[in-house]
Amino acid sequence: MLKLYNWKLSPNAFKVRVVLNELNVPFELEEIEILQGAGQKTDFLSLNPNGKVPVLEEDALALWESNAIVLYLARKASQLLPSDPAGQALVDQWLFWQAAHYYQPIIPLAMEKMIKPMFQQAPDEEIVLTQSREFLRLSNLLENHLAQYEYLAGELSVADFGVASTLYPRVQLGLDVSGFKFLNEWLSKLEARDSWQKAL
Ligand SMILES: N[C@@H](CCC(=O)N[C@@H](CS)C(=O)NCC(=O)O)C(=O)O
């Protein structure tokens, strides 16, 4: 059976859980306690030398980077991917954008708004302000695309789950995206799916 190395606070691990559920692939979970330094232990680094979750293990394959994992799962199942090269390239585009841009403000925001408070430390309000502004700028780009297309690559694909997973911790991070009408309609449809609910 596939094994997913997971961390309960990770939106990227959440992304993989949703896609596994969506494809009805059975898997077992192993929790990696990132805040206790488990990502830097030798055993885990032998699976992912980058020391981050998620990692998907299947026989001799240990695959890291959540977007590589969801693309692998979709290709294996021949689901959640358009059949034409142009459609597949759009899926890649949105997944690359998620990792390179949309997810980036989440890292400092999670540090300031979630992790520091766990250790009784006050958030740096300047970081919160600038990173929240950047996240909303990128959300506006998403809104403009979703005003024209029901799904990111034209049909439901792993790109939708990949990008939407970034919004999963928005409440805890104080990110108010309620003004983005099309983004919210798209997100509500994804959140209503059994795969999403089961992954929560
Ligand atoms: N681009 C990577 C990002 C992975 C990542 O940042 N994982 C976080 C949790 S969401 C992590 O394990 N952080 C631990 C650390 O940085 O030490 C992916 O999509 O898998």
The ligand as an SDF file (V2000), in Angstrom:
LIG
                    3D

 20 19  0  0  0  0  0  0  0  0999 V2000
    7.3880   22.6680   -2.6130 N   0  0  0  0  0  0  0  0  0  0  0  0
    7.2270   21.6880   -1.5700 C   0  0  0  0  0  0  0  0  0  0  0  0
    7.0150   22.4200   -0.2630 C   0  0  0  0  0  0  0  0  0  0  0  0
    7.0450   21.4500    0.8970 C   0  0  0  0  0  0  0  0  0  0  0  0
    6.9780   22.1960    2.2130 C   0  0  0  0  0  0  0  0  0  0  0  0
    7.2410   23.3960    2.2930 O   0  0  0  0  0  0  0  0  0  0  0  0
    6.6070   21.4490    3.2530 N   0  0  0  0  0  0  0  0  0  0  0  0
    6.5090   22.0430    4.5640 C   0  0  0  0  0  0  0  0  0  0  0  0
    5.1420   21.7930    5.1330 C   0  0  0  0  0  0  0  0  0  0  0  0
    3.8930   22.5050    4.0780 S   0  0  0  0  0  0  0  0  0  0  0  0
    7.5600   21.3980    5.4370 C   0  0  0  0  0  0  0  0  0  0  0  0
    7.6700   20.1850    5.4840 O   0  0  0  0  0  0  0  0  0  0  0  0
    8.3420   22.2200    6.1220 N   0  0  0  0  0  0  0  0  0  0  0  0
    9.3320   21.7500    7.0360 C   0  0  0  0  0  0  0  0  0  0  0  0
   10.5860   22.5720    7.0090 C   0  0  0  0  0  0  0  0  0  0  0  0
   10.6820   23.5030    6.1980 O   0  0  0  0  0  0  0  0  0  0  0  0
   11.4510   22.2740    7.8140 O   0  0  0  0  0  0  0  0  0  0  0  0
    6.0190   20.7860   -1.8840 C   0  0  0  0  0  0  0  0  0  0  0  0
    5.1000   21.2550   -2.5830 O   0  0  0  0  0  0  0  0  0  0  0  0
    5.9910   19.6200   -1.4620 O   0  0  0  0  0  0  0  0  0  0  0  0
  1  2  1  0
  2  3  1  0
  2 18  1  0
  3  4  1  0
  4  5  1  0
  5  6  2  0
  5  7  1  0
  7  8  1  0
  8  9  1  0
  8 11  1  0
  9 10  1  0
 11 12  2  0
 11 13  1  0
 13 14  1  0
 14 15  1  0
 15 16  2  0
 15 17  1  0
 18 19  2  0
 18 20  1  0
M  END
$$$$
